[in-house]
């Protein structure tokens, strides 16, 4: 999602646009990580009637987070949540 990244090549919208959006007063910014969070983000945006919401979506092919192993996407409404405790996730093999 930054300059030079993604399947489409370079972009004119670098990662800094998230910081710019978050600096706008009363704008609730959601950057979902997977399709389950996208669905939850849309639900939040539709239900939030007192202030605007921005959904920062990607065009990249992102995988699904296994919600049977990790936290449910409902945590999105809190703005951030623990997907899994470090002790529950296996370290990558060197």
C-alpha positions as CSV (number, residue, x, y, z in Angstrom):
1,X,0.0,0.0,0.0
2,X,2.9,2.3,-0.3
3,X,4.9,3.7,-3.2
4,X,6.2,0.9,-5.4
5,X,4.3,-1.9,-3.6
6,X,1.4,-4.0,-4.7
7,X,0.4,-5.9,-7.8
8,X,-0.3,-2.7,-9.7
9,X,3.1,-1.2,-9.3
10,X,3.9,2.3,-8.0
11,X,1.1,4.4,-6.6
12,X,0.5,8.1,-5.9
13,X,-1.0,7.3,-2.5
14,X,1.8,6.5,-0.1
15,X,1.2,5.0,3.4
16,X,1.3,8.6,4.9
17,X,-2.3,9.1,3.8
18,X,-3.4,7.1,6.9
19,X,-1.7,9.6,9.2
20,X,-3.3,12.5,7.3
21,X,-6.7,10.9,7.6
22,X,-6.2,10.3,11.3
23,X,-5.3,13.9,11.9
24,X,-8.8,15.0,10.7
25,X,-10.9,15.8,13.8
26,X,-13.9,13.4,14.4
27,X,-13.0,11.2,11.5
28,X,-13.0,7.5,12.5
29,X,-10.4,5.7,10.3
30,X,-10.5,1.9,9.9
31,X,-7.8,0.0,8.2
32,X,-9.1,-3.6,8.0
33,X,-6.6,-6.5,7.8
34,X,-8.8,-9.1,6.1
35,X,-12.3,-9.7,4.6
36,X,-13.9,-10.3,8.0
37,X,-12.6,-7.0,9.2
38,X,-13.8,-5.3,6.0
39,X,-17.3,-6.6,6.7
40,X,-17.1,-5.4,10.3
41,X,-15.8,-2.0,9.2
42,X,-18.7,-1.5,6.9
43,X,-21.1,-2.4,9.7
44,X,-19.4,0.2,11.9
45,X,-19.4,2.9,9.2
46,X,-23.2,2.3,8.6
47,X,-24.1,2.4,12.3
48,X,-21.9,5.5,13.1
49,X,-24.3,8.3,12.4
50,X,-22.8,11.0,14.6
51,X,-19.5,11.4,12.7
52,X,-17.8,10.4,9.4
53,X,-15.9,7.1,9.0
54,X,-13.1,6.4,6.4
55,X,-12.4,2.9,5.3
56,X,-8.8,2.5,4.1
57,X,-9.0,-0.6,1.9
58,X,-6.3,-2.4,-0.1
59,X,-6.4,-3.7,-3.6
60,X,-3.7,-6.3,-2.7
61,X,-4.5,-9.9,-2.5
62,X,-4.6,-10.5,1.3
63,X,-5.3,-13.8,2.9
64,X,-7.9,-14.8,5.3
65,X,-7.1,-14.7,9.0
66,X,-8.2,-18.0,10.6
67,X,-10.8,-16.8,13.0
68,X,-11.1,-20.2,14.6
69,X,-7.6,-19.8,15.8
70,X,-7.4,-16.0,16.3
71,X,-9.6,-13.3,17.7
72,X,-13.0,-12.5,16.0
73,X,-13.2,-9.4,13.8
74,X,-15.7,-7.8,16.2
75,X,-12.7,-6.3,17.9
76,X,-12.5,-3.9,15.0
77,X,-15.1,-1.6,16.6
78,X,-12.6,-0.9,19.5
79,X,-10.1,0.5,17.0
80,X,-7.6,-2.2,17.7
81,X,-7.5,-5.5,19.4
82,X,-5.1,-8.4,20.3
83,X,-5.3,-11.0,17.5
84,X,-3.4,-13.6,19.5
85,X,-1.1,-13.6,22.5
86,X,2.5,-14.1,21.6
87,X,2.7,-17.4,23.6
88,X,-0.2,-18.8,21.4
89,X,1.6,-18.2,18.1
90,X,4.5,-20.4,16.8
91,X,7.7,-18.6,15.9
92,X,8.9,-18.9,12.3
93,X,11.5,-21.6,11.9
94,X,15.0,-20.3,11.1
